[in-house]
Amino acid sequence: MAQNNQKKPQNDQQAPNVRRIITILIISLAIALAFNAITNAVTSQFQTETTYNEFEQLLEKGELTAVEIFGDRIVFTTREQQKFNEQQKSGRIAYSYTALLGSYSIPELKAKLDEAGVDYAGHITEELNPIVSFLVSWVLPIGVMYLLFSLLMNSMSKRMGGGGMGGLGGIGKSRAKMYMEKETGVTFDDVAGQDEAKESLVEIIDFLHHPEKYAEIGAKLPKGALLVGSPGTGKTLLAKAVAGEAKVPFFSISGSDFVEMFVGVGASRVRDLFTEAAKVAPCIIFIDEIDAIGRTRDSKFGGNDEREQTLNQLLAEIDGFDSSKGVVILAATNRPEILDKALLRAGRFDRQIVVDRPNLAGRYQTLRVHTRNIKLAEDVDLNKIAQATAGAVGADLANLVNEAALRAVRKGRKTVNQEDLLVSFEVVIAGTEKKGTVLTDMEKRIVAYHEVGHALVSVKKKSTQPVSKITIVPHTSGALGYTMQLPEEEKFLHTREELLVELTTLLGGRAAEQTVFGVQTTGASNDIERATELARKMVTQYGMSDKFGLMALSTVSNPYLDGSTMMNCADDTAAAADEEVKKLLDACYAEAKATLAENRALLDEIALFLLEKETITGEEFLKFVDADAKPKEESAPETDAPTEE
């Protein structure tokens, strides 16, 4: 058995070599055929076929200037053609005639040419032997092409890491990169905000370290784990951390690397990947973006044969290897709903680990990880930054910290302060300030009232997200101004009343434009889009509609990407849902207009202050609100107090 196991890898290596030789021979033959065809076409373009009788007549008349003899073929040029050739660019275009030798032998023809005084010296070639002619015309070009193509493919294979194996230029060779622990340099300490995901993977690491205690009780290691989450949540980083913690080889490959235009190449790469992994087990195989090859197989509308063959081979390889050897498969995707059911069944990817967006504590820990090598000022409060960045993923927070460090350098400081982090957060949301954009006085007034309308409706309706900043400075995102609201605490549930307040706040900008100026501008487009989306969710998903009650009219099709929804109701019902959404928006818009009409004096006062300063903080805004509320609070006791007689 040991001998057979040693010979098998040699046979596996010889088969790709034979395929490679045959492939290069076929390509070389094709190149030689194309070369001969092109040569004949070019030659025939400048030579006109004629008869030997015509050649004799021209020779007798003395019309020939040059003759070349190649075997049984005569190539000659007439005086008229010679003049034409001399008129061309340095004789580069050599037009001539060709004819068969006929019944004359070469000595007889030479005598006739000498008699006529025609130049033929050095231009007579004896007819070649048929075997020699075949070797020169075909075997030699094919051999040269094969040699050149082999050298080219070997060079490409070395650059691609294929080592010259696995088909033409390493096409069938796996592109997986193997990282040892020292190369990954990533551990669980580098992954923050994903405690639940790390707990699910700790067992795999422990099995790779101590397989005997699991084998003793009869437990088997799960063959695969699927990491599911939104882009930027750290799925790839988590997989590298597992390899770093387990101290085992780490094979990393993208799902798109398996798929090529040649059918069968992807399947060959899958086989090669698992063969290489078995040699260095225990190890971890990580397939990123597995949905590139793991999409549901559907022959109803036709399919991609290459992708389906690759998926079939992957399923076969997962079933074929023994998990007790310590080969663990990790895969990542942000589209689990489109994966083939056969890929997710028990015995293949046994576990589905959700790598979700971090919560408040997770964002704080993530910020600490990303600021380990950043020099921070004493006023930095990462808790406030974590609180402000609700919904951000790890990649967003890393970008925020880096932008803050770049801003500190631009300002000539050696440490990053709280202002740098807050400004960077605003840059991520609204872009940088467009200092060159100049608004007219009327436009500035409309923008100022628009933004104050948002803020005033929010505070009067007691929104759970206090106003942090109001600005009318244009930004690169296209916004001419914005009102920033930061939540005081992270919430995972929202009541219908809270959502109605949010809708009213979003429509407060348009309500201010209509109340003060009696106009409707394009500045409310984003507010209307967001309000419509929220109202539609309330009607179709959250069961907050009086007309439809608890009926679900739509489902989320891509929960980890854009969160787009798909209606699953009749067309008439969808039209009725649109009417319900419009009714909800109209009610909130009317309420926003009524709120601003009641506080028109305060709206004017804050808008004028914003026009003067262009940017005001939440504290400055609340001073106006508190000052407006105090007289009412103080007048109440005076009204109720008894009067003296």
C-alpha positions in Angstrom: 0.0 0.0 0.0 2.8 2.4 0.8 4.4 1.8 -2.6 1.1 2.5 -4.4 0.6 5.7 -2.4 4.1 6.9 -3.6 3.5 6.1 -7.2 0.1 7.8 -7.4 1.5 11.4 -7.1 3.9 10.6 -10.0 1.1 9.5 -12.2 -0.9 12.6 -11.3 2.1 14.7 -12.3 2.7 12.9 -15.6 -0.8 13.3 -16.8 -0.7 17.1 -16.7 2.7 17.0 -18.4 1.3 14.9 -21.3 -1.6 17.2 -21.7 0.7 20.2 -21.7 2.9 18.7 -24.5 -0.1 17.8 -26.6 -1.6 21.3 -26.1 1.6 23.0 -27.1 2.1 20.8 -30.2 -1.5 21.6 -31.4 -0.9 25.3 -30.9 2.5 25.1 -32.7 0.9 23.2 -35.6 -1.8 25.8 -35.8 0.8 28.6 -35.8 2.8 26.9 -38.6 -0.4 26.4 -40.7 -1.3 30.1 -40.3 2.3 31.2 -41.1 2.4 29.1 -44.3 -1.1 30.4 -45.3 0.0 34.0 -44.7 3.2 33.4 -46.7 1.5 31.9 -49.6 -1.1 34.7 -49.6 1.6 37.4 -49.5 3.6 35.7 -52.3 0.6 35.2 -54.6 -0.3 38.9 -54.1 2.9 40.0 -55.9 3.2 37.1 -58.4 0.9 36.4 -61.4 0.5 32.8 -62.5 1.1 32.3 -66.3 2.0 29.5 -68.7 5.3 28.2 -69.8 4.5 29.0 -73.5 4.1 32.7 -72.6 7.4 32.5 -70.8 9.1 31.1 -74.0 7.5 33.8 -76.1 8.7 36.6 -73.8 12.2 35.0 -73.7 12.4 34.9 -77.5 11.3 38.5 -77.8 13.9 39.6 -75.2 11.3 41.0 -72.8 12.8 39.3 -69.7 15.1 41.1 -67.3 15.5 38.6 -64.4 14.8 34.9 -63.9 14.8 32.7 -60.7 14.3 29.0 -60.7 13.0 27.2 -57.6 12.8 23.4 -58.3 10.2 23.1 -61.1 8.9 26.7 -60.8 10.2 29.7 -62.7 9.8 33.3 -61.3 10.6 36.0 -63.9 10.2 39.7 -64.4 9.5 41.5 -67.6 11.0 44.8 -68.7 7.7 46.6 -68.3 7.3 45.1 -64.8 10.9 46.1 -63.9 10.2 49.7 -64.8 7.1 49.6 -62.6 9.0 48.2 -59.7 11.7 50.8 -60.0 9.1 53.5 -59.7 8.0 52.1 -56.3 9.7 53.0 -53.0 13.2 51.6 -53.4 11.9 48.5 -55.1 10.1 47.2 -52.0 7.2 46.0 -54.1 8.6 43.4 -56.5 5.8 42.3 -58.8 6.7 39.3 -61.1 5.3 36.3 -62.9 5.6 32.6 -62.2 5.3 29.5 -64.4 6.1 25.8 -64.3 9.4 24.7 -65.8 7.8 22.6 -68.5 9.7 20.0 -70.5 13.1 21.7 -70.4 15.8 20.6 -68.0 17.6 23.2 -66.0 20.9 23.0 -68.2 18.8 23.5 -71.4 17.1 26.5 -69.8 20.4 28.0 -68.7 21.6 27.8 -72.3 18.6 29.6 -73.6 18.9 32.3 -70.9 22.6 32.8 -71.7 21.7 33.1 -75.4 19.1 35.7 -74.6 21.3 37.6 -72.2 19.0 37.2 -69.2 20.4 37.5 -65.7 19.9 34.3 -63.7 23.2 34.0 -61.8 22.7 32.9 -58.2 19.0 32.4 -58.6 18.7 28.7 -59.5 17.8 26.3 -56.8 17.6 22.6 -57.5 14.4 20.8 -56.6 14.5 19.5 -53.0 13.9 16.0 -52.0 10.2 15.6 -50.9 11.3 14.4 -47.4 13.7 17.3 -47.1 11.0 19.7 -48.4 8.5 18.4 -45.8 11.0 18.8 -43.0 11.9 22.3 -44.0 8.4 23.4 -44.6 6.6 21.8 -41.7 8.7 20.0 -39.1 11.2 22.8 -38.7 8.6 25.6 -38.1 6.6 23.4 -35.8 9.7 22.5 -33.8 10.7 26.2 -33.5 7.2 27.2 -32.5 7.1 24.4 -29.9 10.4 25.5 -28.4 9.5 29.1 -28.2 6.0 28.4 -26.8 7.4 26.1 -24.2 9.9 28.7 -23.0 7.1 31.3 -22.9 4.7 29.0 -20.9 7.4 28.0 -18.4 8.2 31.7 -17.8 4.5 32.5 -17.3 4.1 29.5 -15.0 6.9 30.6 -12.8 5.5 34.1 -12.5 2.0 32.8 -11.8 3.4 30.3 -9.2 2.2 27.4 -11.3 5.6 25.7 -11.5 4.9 24.6 -15.1 2.3 22.1 -13.9 -1.5 21.8 -14.3 -2.0 22.5 -17.9 -1.2 25.3 -20.3 0.7 28.0 -18.4 -0.6 26.8 -15.1 -4.2 27.4 -16.1 -5.5 24.4 -14.2 -3.2 25.1 -11.2 -4.7 26.4 -8.0 -4.0 30.0 -7.4 -4.4 29.6 -3.6 -1.8 31.4 -1.5 -0.5 29.6 1.5 0.1 31.8 4.6 1.9 30.4 7.6 1.3 32.0 11.0 4.3 34.3 10.7 2.9 35.6 7.4 -0.7 36.2 8.5 0.4 38.1 11.6 -3.3 38.3 12.6 -4.9 36.9 15.8 -8.2 37.4 17.6 -6.7 40.4 19.3 -6.8 42.2 16.0 -10.5 41.4 15.5 -12.8 43.5 17.7 -16.6 43.8 17.9 -17.2 40.2 16.8 -17.2 38.3 20.0 -20.0 35.9 19.0 -18.3 35.0 15.8 -15.0 34.4 17.6 -16.7 32.1 20.1 -18.1 30.0 17.3 -14.6 29.6 15.8 -12.7 28.9 19.0 -13.9 25.3 19.0 -12.4 24.7 15.5 -9.0 26.1 16.7 -9.1 23.9 19.8 -9.8 20.8 17.7 -6.8 21.6 15.5 -4.7 21.8 18.6 -6.1 18.9 20.6 -7.9 16.5 18.2 -7.4 13.6 20.6 -9.9 14.8 23.2 -12.6 15.1 20.6 -11.7 11.7 19.1 -11.9 10.1 22.5 -15.6 10.9 22.9 -16.3 10.2 19.2 -16.9 13.8 18.1 -16.0 14.9 14.6 -14.8 18.3 13.6 -17.3 20.3 11.4 -16.0 20.2 7.8 -16.9 23.7 7.0 -18.1 27.1 8.4 -19.7 29.8 6.3 -19.0 33.4 7.4 -22.0 35.6 6.5 -22.1 39.4 6.8 -22.2 42.8 5.2 -19.1 44.0 3.3 -16.4 45.4 5.6 -17.5 43.6 8.7 -14.2 41.6 8.8 -14.9 38.2 7.4 -11.6 37.7 5.7 -9.7 39.2 8.7 -11.5 36.7 11.0 -10.5 33.8 8.8 -6.9 34.9 8.9 -7.1 35.3 12.7 -8.3 31.7 12.9 -5.3 30.5 11.0 -3.0 32.7 13.2 -4.5 31.4 16.4 -4.4 27.7 15.2 -0.8 28.0 14.0 -1.6 26.0 10.9 -1.2 26.6 7.1 -3.8 28.9 5.6 -4.9 28.5 2.0 -6.7 31.6 0.7 -8.5 31.8 -2.6 -11.3 33.8 -4.1 -14.3 32.1 -5.6 -13.8 34.0 -8.9 -10.3 32.5 -9.2 -11.8 29.1 -9.9 -13.9 30.2 -12.9 -12.3 30.7 -16.3 -13.5 30.7 -19.9 -12.3 27.1 -20.4 -14.7 24.5 -19.1 -13.1 22.1 -16.6 -10.3 24.5 -15.5 -12.2 25.5 -12.3 -12.8 21.8 -11.4 -9.1 21.1 -12.0 -8.1 24.0 -9.6 -10.5 22.6 -6.9 -8.8 19.2 -7.1 -5.4 20.7 -7.0 -6.3 22.9 -4.0 -7.5 20.0 -1.9 -4.6 17.8 -3.0 -2.1 20.5 -1.8 -4.1 21.0 1.4 -4.1 17.2 2.2 -0.3 17.2 2.0 0.1 19.8 4.8 -2.8 18.9 7.0 -3.9 20.1 9.5 -4.7 23.3 7.7 -7.4 25.8 6.9 -8.9 26.5 3.4 -10.5 29.9 3.0 -12.7 30.6 0.0 -13.7 34.2 -0.2 -16.8 35.3 -2.1 -17.9 31.7 -2.5 -21.1 32.9 -4.2 -19.1 33.3 -7.4 -19.1 29.5 -7.8 -21.8 28.4 -5.2 -24.8 30.1 -6.8 -27.9 28.0 -7.0 -27.9 25.6 -10.0 -31.0 26.3 -12.2 -31.3 24.8 -15.6 -34.6 26.4 -16.3 -33.0 29.3 -18.1 -29.7 27.6 -18.9 -26.6 27.8 -16.9 -22.8 28.3 -16.9 -21.3 24.8 -17.5 -17.9 25.9 -16.1 -19.3 27.3 -12.9 -21.6 24.3 -12.3 -18.8 21.8 -13.0 -16.6 23.7 -10.5 -19.4 23.6 -7.9 -19.9 19.9 -8.4 -16.2 19.3 -8.0 -16.2 21.4 -4.8 -19.1 19.4 -3.4 -17.3 16.1 -4.3 -14.1 17.2 -2.7 -15.8 18.3 0.6 -17.5 14.9 0.8 -14.3 13.1 -0.1 -11.8 14.3 2.5 -11.6 13.1 6.1 -12.2 15.9 8.6 -10.3 13.9 11.2 -7.1 14.8 9.3 -7.6 18.4 10.3 -8.6 20.1 7.0 -11.1 22.8 7.8 -13.0 24.8 5.1 -14.0 28.4 5.8 -15.9 30.5 3.3 -17.3 34.0 3.2 -20.2 35.6 1.4 -22.6 38.5 1.7 -25.3 36.8 -0.4 -26.2 33.5 1.5 -29.7 33.5 0.0 -28.4 32.6 -3.5 -26.1 29.8 -2.4 -27.0 26.3 -3.6 -28.8 24.2 -1.0 -26.4 21.3 -1.6 -23.6 23.5 -0.4 -25.3 24.4 2.9 -26.5 21.0 3.9 -25.2 19.2 7.0 -21.9 17.5 6.4 -20.5 20.3 4.2 -20.8 23.8 5.6 -22.2 22.7 8.9 -22.1 26.1 10.6 -23.3 29.5 9.4 -21.6 32.2 11.4 -23.0 35.7 11.2 -20.4 38.4 11.2 -22.8 41.3 11.9 -22.3 45.0 12.2 -20.8 45.8 15.6 -22.9 47.2 18.4 -21.8 50.2 20.6 -19.4 48.2 22.7 -18.1 46.5 19.5 -17.5 49.8 17.8 -15.6 51.1 20.8 -13.4 48.1 20.8 -12.9 48.3 17.1 -11.8 52.0 17.4 -9.4 51.0 20.1 -7.8 48.4 17.8 -7.5 50.9 14.9 -6.0 53.7 17.2 -3.4 51.5 18.8 -0.7 53.0 16.5 -2.2 56.4 16.4 -1.1 59.2 18.7 -4.2 60.5 20.4 -4.7 63.8 22.2 -6.0 63.8 25.8 -9.4 65.2 24.7 -10.2 62.1 22.6 -13.3 60.3 23.7 -13.8 57.1 21.7 -17.1 56.4 23.4 -18.7 59.4 21.7 -17.2 58.5 18.4 -18.6 54.9 18.8 -22.0 56.4 19.8 -22.0 58.6 16.7 -21.2 55.9 14.2 -24.2 53.6 14.6 -24.4 51.1 11.8 -20.8 51.5 10.8 -18.7 48.4 10.1 -15.0 47.8 10.9 -13.8 49.1 7.5 -15.7 52.3 8.0 -14.2 52.9 11.4 -10.7 52.2 10.1 -11.2 54.7 7.3 -12.5 57.2 9.8 -9.4 56.9 12.0 -7.1 57.2 9.0 -8.9 60.3 7.7 -8.5 61.9 11.2 -4.8 61.1 11.2 -4.4 62.7 7.7 -6.3 65.8 8.9 -4.0 66.1 11.9 -1.0 66.1 9.6 -2.5 68.7 7.3 -3.1 70.9 10.3 0.5 70.5 11.4 -0.2 68.7 14.6 1.5 65.6 16.0 -1.6 64.1 17.7 -5.1 63.4 16.7 -7.8 65.2 18.7 -11.5 64.8 19.1 -12.3 67.4 16.5 -10.3 65.5 13.9 -12.3 62.4 14.5 -15.7 64.2 14.4 -14.7 66.1 11.2 -13.6 62.8 9.6 -17.0 61.3 10.6 -18.7 64.2 8.8 -16.4 63.8 5.8 -17.5 60.1 5.5 -21.2 61.2 5.7 -21.3 64.3 3.6 -17.9 64.6 2.0 -15.5 67.5 2.3 -16.5 71.2 2.2 -16.8 72.8 -1.3 -15.3 76.2 -0.5 -15.5 77.3 -4.1 -19.3 76.9 -4.3 -21.0 80.3 -4.0 -24.8 80.4 -3.4 -26.9 83.4 -4.1 -28.5 85.2 -1.1 -31.9 83.7 -1.9 -30.4 80.2 -2.1 -28.6 80.6 1.2 -31.9 81.7 2.9 -33.8 78.8 1.5 -31.1 76.3 2.6 -30.9 77.9 6.1 -34.7 77.7 6.7 -34.6 74.1 5.3 -32.0 72.9 7.7 -33.5 74.7 10.7 -36.9 73.3 9.7 -35.4 69.8 10.2 -33.9 70.7 13.6 -36.9 72.6 15.0 -39.4 69.8 14.1 -37.1 67.3 15.7 -36.8 69.1 19.0 -40.5 70.0 19.2 -41.5 66.4 18.5 -39.0 65.2 21.1 -37.0 63.0 18.8 -34.7 60.4 20.3 -31.8 61.8 18.2 -30.8 65.2 19.5 -29.4 67.8 17.1 -25.6 67.9 17.1 -24.8 70.3 14.3 -26.4 72.5 11.6 -24.5 73.8 8.6 -25.3 75.5 5.3 -21.8 75.0 3.9 -22.0 72.9 0.6 -20.2 69.6 0.6 -18.9 67.3 -2.1 -21.7 64.7 -1.6 -24.0 67.2 -3.3 -25.6 68.5 -0.1 -25.9 72.3 0.2 -26.2 71.8 3.9 -27.2 69.2 6.5 -28.5 68.8 10.0 -26.6 66.2 12.0 -28.4 64.2 14.7 -26.6 61.8 17.0 -28.5 59.3 19.1 -27.9 59.4 22.9 -28.1 55.6 23.1 -28.2 52.7 20.7 -31.6 51.3 20.1 -32.6 48.1 18.4 -36.3 48.5 18.6 -38.4 51.5 17.4 -42.0 52.2 18.1 -44.5 53.4 15.6 -44.5 56.8 17.3 -40.7 57.1 17.0 -40.8 56.3 13.3 -43.6 58.9 12.8 -41.4 61.5 14.5 -38.5 60.6 12.2 -40.8 60.9 9.1 -42.0 64.3 10.3 -38.4 65.4 10.9 -37.4 64.3 7.4 -40.2 66.3 5.9 -39.5 69.4 8.0 -37.1 70.9 5.5 -39.7 70.9 2.7 -42.3 72.1 5.1 -40.1 75.1 6.0 -39.6 76.0 2.4 -43.3 75.9 1.7 -44.2 77.8 5.0 -41.7 80.7 4.6 -41.2 81.1 0.8 -44.1 79.2 -0.7 -41.8 77.3 -3.0 -40.6 73.7 -3.5 -37.0 73.1 -4.3 -34.8 70.2 -5.4 -33.0 70.4 -2.1 -35.5 68.1 -0.4 -35.0 65.2 -2.9 -32.9 63.1 -0.5 -35.2 63.8 2.4 -38.2 62.7 0.3 -36.4 59.5 -0.8 -35.5 58.5 2.7 -39.0 59.3 4.0 -40.7 57.3 1.3 -38.4 54.3 2.0 -39.2 54.5 5.7 -42.9 54.9 5.2 -43.0 52.0 2.7 -41.3 49.7 5.3 -43.8 50.7 7.9 -46.6 49.7 5.6 -45.2 46.6 3.9 -42.8 45.1 6.4 -43.4 46.4 10.0 -47.2 45.9 10.1 -47.8 49.5 11.1 -50.6 50.3 8.6 -54.2 50.6 9.7 -55.4 49.3 6.3 -53.2 46.2 6.0 -52.6 45.5 9.6 -50.2 42.6 10.2 -50.0 41.6 6.6 -46.4 41.4 5.2 -46.4 42.7 1.7 -42.7 42.6 0.9 -39.5 40.7 1.9 -35.9 41.7 2.0 -33.9 40.0 -0.8 -30.4 41.2 0.0 -30.2 41.6 3.8 -26.4 41.9 3.9 -26.0 44.2 0.9 -28.4 47.1 0.0 -31.3 45.7 1.9 -33.5 45.9 -1.2 -37.0 44.5 -0.9 -39.3 42.5 -3.2 -43.1 42.8 -3.2 -44.8 39.5 -2.8 -48.4 40.6 -3.3 -50.9 41.2 -6.1 -50.6 44.3 -8.3 -53.8 45.7 -6.9 -52.5 45.3 -3.4 -49.2 47.0 -4.3 -51.1 49.9 -5.7 -53.2 50.1 -2.5 -49.9 50.0 -0.5 -48.6 53.0 -2.5 -51.8 54.9 -1.6 -51.2 54.1 2.1 -47.6 55.3 1.9 -48.7 58.5 0.4 -51.4 59.0 3.0 -48.8 58.4 5.8 -46.4 60.9 4.2 -49.1 63.5 3.7 -50.1 63.3 7.4 -46.5 63.7 8.6 -45.9 66.6 6.2 -49.1 68.4 7.4 -47.9 67.9 11.0 -44.5 69.3 10.2 -46.0 72.4 8.6 -48.3 72.9 11.6 -45.3 72.7 14.0 -43.3 75.3 12.1 -46.3 77.6 11.8 -46.7 77.5 15.5 -43.0 78.3 16.0 -42.6 80.7 13.1 -40.8 83.4 15.2 -38.3 80.9 16.6 -37.8 79.6 13.1 -36.9 83.0 11.8 -34.6 83.8 14.7 -32.5 80.6 14.4 -32.4 80.8 10.6 -31.0 84.4 10.7 -28.4 83.3 13.2 -27.4 80.4 11.0 -27.2 82.7 7.9 -24.7 84.8 9.9 -22.5 82.0 11.2 -23.1 79.3 8.5 -22.5 76.5 11.1 -23.9 76.2 14.6 -23.6 73.5 17.2 -26.4 71.6 18.9 -25.7 73.6 22.1 -26.2 76.9 20.3 -29.4 75.7 18.8 -30.8 74.5 22.1 -30.1 77.9 23.7 -32.7 79.5 21.3 -35.2 76.7 22.0 -34.7 77.0 25.8 -35.0 80.7 25.7 -38.2 80.5 23.7 -39.7 78.0 26.2 -38.8 79.9 29.4 -41.3 82.7 29.2 -44.1 80.2 28.8 -43.0 78.2 31.8 -42.6 81.4 33.9 -45.9 82.9 32.9 -47.9 79.8 33.9 -47.5 80.3 37.7 -48.3 84.0 37.4 -51.6 83.2 35.7 -52.6 80.6 38.3 -51.5 82.7 41.3 -54.2 84.4 43.4 -54.5 88.1 43.0 -54.7 90.5 45.9 -57.9 92.4 46.6 
